[in-house]
Amino acid sequence: MSAEPKNFAIIGVAGYIAVRHLKAIKETGNHMNAALDVFDSVGVIDQYFPEADFFVEFERFDRHLDKLKREGKHTDYVSICSPNYLHDSHIRFALRQQANAICEKPMVLNPWNVDALQEFEIETGRKVFNILQLRLHPSVMALKKRIENGPKNKIYDIDLTYITSRGNWYFFSWKGEMSKSGGVATNIGVHFFDMLSWIFGDITENVVHISKDNKVAGFLKLKNARVRWLLSVDYNDIPEKIKQTGLRTYRSLKLDGEEFEFSEGFTDLHTKSYEHILAGEGFGIEQVRKPIETVYNIRNAKPVGLKGDFHPLCKNID
């Protein structure tokens, strides 16, 4: 918890991820003065900050934060939960307000946006932080320690599978547009790629086997790992035995054939992220550079088909 309560504003408060930010702001003992979203279904605010001012127009939100600043109620942090393609602009807005920015993944869509934001940090004297919650997951932290204490030159074989079923709505929303979401690899995979490179070292080879609107699969060679990966929003890709349980999501990471379990423990990771940020230990711009480069390269790669070392489930994909 911070020594002195900070003033927060939030952009994209109607989104599903925003509630985790509201909870984190509340649980770290801080205030939320203002919120923005083009949609007005934001009754969830009542559970956390019913007194916060709410806006559906960016211009009025901007004016209100400026008014608060002139009244001595400076906004210390702006939490950004808007669609991916708007993150860059909203981060710049936060910094121009002389506030620090806390942004959901992915921070930006393109590597050159990272460079520009670093320049903006220098110009404004404010900082940008990204939510990389898997780095704070107890099981993931334990795995990193295990690898660090293991054989130095060992190359681990990993199969990463993440299938999270989405209905037809997904492809009519911004998430279904490559230019707005960055595609499946960016939208649901960027934090997994960050986790893997954080634990197993830099990526030296990046091959894409399948690339479609609803799924993407490939191979990554890292300093200490060989990773076959599959990301999908297609229910049909879920293994039959998982479907029979009634589940619509399947997450698996196999390390040398052994299942690594990290399905639980996600509830409080945003609060932990905020605690780290408020303590001066948040994940800054430079730490997102490599995963942003990874998903950018995946998005722009030409799929090679089922050649080489591909994910075993690829054989069952249409």
N, C-alpha and C positions, 0 to 999 in steps of 0.2 A: 504494500500500500504506500502511495506517495506521501511525503511529509506534509505537504500542503495541497488541498484539493485543487485540481486543474479543471479548466473549462473546456468542454468538448462541443463540437458540432459534428453532424453525421450527414453524409450524402448517400442516398440510396437506401433510406430507412425502411422502405416497403419490401425489400428483397429478403429472401429466406435466410441469408447469412447474417443480416443486420442484427437479428435478435441476439446473436452471440456477442456482438460488439456492445450492444446495449447492456447486456448482462456483465460484460467485462468492465465497462465504465462504472457501473453501479458497484460491483464487487471490489473494485480497487479504490472506492471511496471518493469518486470524482463526480462532477456535474455535467449534464448535457443541456446546453442552453438553446440549441436550435437544430432542426432537422429538415432535410429536403428530399422530396421524391415527386416525380411526375404523377404517381398514383397516390390516392388518398386513403387506401385501406391500411391504415397504420395504427389501429387501436392497440397494438402490442406495446406502444410507447407508454400506455397507462400503467403497465406493470413496473415500469422503471423510472420514467421521468415525465409524469403527466403535466408538469408545469412548463415543459419545453415548448418553444414556439415552433410551429410547423409551416412549411412553405411548399407549394407545388410549382412555383416559378423561380428559376435560378436567379433572376435579376433582383427579386425581392429578398431572397435569401442573402445574396451578396450585400445588398444595402443594409440589411438587418445586422449582419456581422460587423459591418463598418460602424453602424450606430452604436453597437455594444462596445466596440473598441474605444469610441470617443467618450463613452460613459465610464470608462475605466474597467470594463468587463472584457478584457482581451481574450480571444479564443486561443487556447494553448495548443490544441490538437484538433485536426479534422480527420475523422474516420471515413474512409472511402469504400463503399459497398456497391458502387454503380457497375453497369456492364463493362466488360474488359476494355473495350475500345475507348471508353471515356476516362479511364484511370489517369492517363497521361495529362489530360486537360485539367482534371479535378485536383491532381497533385499540384500542378502549377498554380491553380487558384488558391489552394491552402497556403503555399509558400508565399504568394503575393499578399496574403492576409497576415503574414508574419506568424503563421502557425506551423507546427510540425505536422506532417501527414502520416497517417497509419493506413496502409492500403492492403486490400485483399489481393490474393494471388489471381492472375499474374500481375505484377506491378505494371508492366507495359507489354506490348506485343512484339516489339522489334528491338534488336540490340542497340541501334543508334539512338533510340529513345532513352536508353540508360545513360549514355554519354551526355545527352542534352540535360537530363535531370540533375546529373552531378554538377554541371555548370550552374544550374539554377540554384542548387543548394549553396554553392559558394557565393553567388550574387546576393542571396537573401539571408544567409546565415542561419537557415533553418534546416531540419533534417527530414528525410523520408524513410519510413520503416515499412517493411513488408511482413505479412503474417505467414511465417513458415512453421506452422504448428507441429509438423511431424518431427522437427528437430527437438521439440520439447516433450515428445511422447516418451514415457518411461521405458517402454520396450525398445524403442528405436535408439534411445540414448544408451541402453544396456548393450544393444547389438554393436553400436559404434565402439564402445569400450572393449567388447569382446574381440572385435576385429583388430583394434589397435594393439591389444595384448597377445594376439595370435601370431602365427608365422609371418614374417615381414614380406616374403616374396610369394605367398600363396595366392593363387587365382581362384576365386570362388565362382561356381556356376549357379546362376540365379534365373528363376522363372517368375516374372511379375505378371499377374493377371488382375485387371480391375474392370468388371462389367457392371454398370449401373444402369438399369433399364429406364428408358425415357419413352414417353408416348409421343403421338404425332405433334402435340403442342410444341415440343422441343425444336422442331425444324421450322416452325413458323415464328419462333421467338428469335431474339438476337443471338442466342446460343447456337442456333443452326446456321448462322451466316459466318463463313470463314473470316471475312474482313472485320467482323465485330467481336467474335469470340476467340479467333485463332485456331478454330477447329478442335476436334476431340482431344488431341494430344496436349494442347494448351489448356483447354477448359477444365479437363478432369485429370490431367497427367503431370502438369508442371511441378507440383509439390513432390510427386514420387521421384521424378528425375533429380530434383534437388536433394532429396533424401539419399538416393543412391550415390550421387557424386560426393555428397558430404561424408558418407561412410567409406566408400570404396575408391575415391580419388577421381582425378580428371578423366573425361571421356576422350578416347583416342580414335574411336571408330564409331560411326553412326550410320546404320543401314536401315532402310524402310522396306518392308516386304509387302505390306498392304496399306493402302490409304484411301478411305472412303469417307463419305459425309458422316457416317455413324460408327466408324471403327477405324483403328489404325494399329499396325503391329510392326515390330522391327527388332533389331539387334544393336546393342551397345557394348563396346569394349571399353572398360575402365581400367585404371591402373591395377586394381586388384580384383576385378570381376568381369565375367562375361554374362551379359544379361539378355535373355529373350523376353520380350514384353508384348502384351496385348492390352489395348484399351478399347472399350466398346460401350455404346449406349443401346445396343440391340439385345432385346430379351432373348432372341433365338440363339445367341452365343453362350448363354448360361448352360453349364453342364446339366444333363438330365437329372442327375441325383440331387442337385441343388434345386431345380425347378420343383421336384416332388415334395420338397419341404415347404413350398409356398413362398420362398424368398425371391425377390426380384433384383438382388444385388449379390455379386460374388467378388470377394477380394481375397487374393492369395499371393503370398511371396514364399517361394521355395528356395532355400539356401542349401546347395549340395544335396538336394532331395529331401531335406527336412523342412517341414512347414514352419514358417516364422509367424507367430500369432500377434497381430496388433489391431484386431478388430475393435477391441474395447479401449476405454481410456481417452476418448476424444472429447468428453463432455466439458472439461474445464481448460482445454488447451488455449482458447482465446484469452481467458482470464490470465493464464500463465504468460501468454505473449505480452499482454498489457503490463503485467508486473515487471517483465524484463525491460520493456521499453521505458517505463517510468523510472526504472532504476539505472537507466543509461546503458542497457545491455541489449537493445533491440537489434534485429537484423536489418542492416542498411542496404543502400543501393548496390554496392559492390558485390554483396553476397547473393544478389539475384541475377547477376550478369550471366553466369554459366548456364543455369536452367533456362533463361530466356533465349540464349544462343542455341541451346539444344532443341527446344521446341520450334524455334524459327527454322532451323535446318531440317527438322522432320517435316514441317509444313511445306517446305519448298523442295523436298527431295523427290526424285522420280522413283516410284516403287519398282523393285527388282523382281517381284513375284516370289514364289516359294522356292527360293534358291539359298543355299548356304545353311546357316544355323538359324532356323525360324522357330517361333513359338509352336509347341505341339498342337494347340487348339486351332491353329491356322488351317489345318487340314480339314476341319469341319465347317469352315466359314464359306458362305456363298459369296 
